[in-house]
């Protein structure tokens, strides 16, 4: 129970409920078709509001007879080969870089894979040895510190602020810290700030992981939602270094790409030994991907039209945000993802005000971060706003947010 309480401290949405649930939501003053008059607008969770492509339900229905079977250990050959083909197309990998049989594992969304990766990374610990460390950006997705604590490692938050380009600089850590690191989480495009790492930065990270023999776990679940050029990928960086995936795990998901978070379908790709270890943890924990889901997922990785439409809609939302917010609240158009990371001075106070006065539910940035050695929480001044609705509601909500702030 004490471990669960420790993990719960990192769960931002529980803290948000504690902050807001005792207060009635104000009137958003948004009158749009499909939105009940006076209904709150939920901008706190990165849950796409577009319907997933119809073919997902069609493919699952066609494979319905296989619901009577346990999920396959690694995924079906069709699914694994489709994922490998998508990686080759998306990242222009040299032929033979990815062996789908040994280097890809079907996972029920990137969240589950990232969590189980922490369990798979833990070494047998000497009785008097140093506590294993897991590095992560600060602020970050709450699964990273939760997974580290569940695995028995120490979460080590590394600043990902405006000064560092909103990405963590792991190479700047002391040698002693890097020596006890067993896994480092890295998200690009980043949640919440939307910054994307360059190919050169990813190459340096891979070299660092190999030098200190830790696993680099790269979360690329927002890789298909971007505002300019496609973000570089860790597999591209590995290919540029010679093609080996040693010390590397990369995670992809259909949740954002195909507006299908409820499907729970994605994959991990990496060195064969790391994929094998991750598979053991997933099989032990019962987190397999069912046959009908894999059938729908394979088609989703093959199809691109719905992804282009999604990307265009999110780009339109950011153009709206740029028009409504201008240069206020430190607004910057992110490289990728669908979040605004707004400097409002006091994120918690702003979240409470927006809820009580306008029925807008946003996430205080402090809930995604931990205080540094100086006692300062790098997310304290911010709110995270998820632009997951259609353009009309997005514009109305941002106008109301700006008015209240």
Buried (B, 14 or more C-beta within 10 A) or exposed (E): EEEEEBBEEBBBEEBBEEBBEEEEBBEBEBEBEEBEEEEBBBBBBBEBEBEBBEBBEEBBEEBEEBEEEEBBEBBBEBBBBBBBBBBBEBBEBEEEBBEBEBBBBBBBBBBBBBBBBBBBBBEEEEEEEEEBBBBBBBBBBBBBBBBBBBBEBBBBBBBBBBEBBBBBBBEEBEEEBBEBBBBBBBBBBBBBBBBBBBBEBBBBBBBBBBEBEBBBBBBBBBBBBBBEEEBBBBBBBBBBBEEEBBBBBBBBBBBBBBBBBEBBBBBBBBBEEBBBBBBEBBBEEEBBBBBBBBBBBBBBBEBBEBBEEBBEBBBBBBBBBBEBBEEEBBBBEBBBBBBBBBBBEBBBEBBBBBBBBBBBBBBBBBBBBBBBEEEEBBBBBBBBBBBBBBBBBBBBBBBBBBEBB
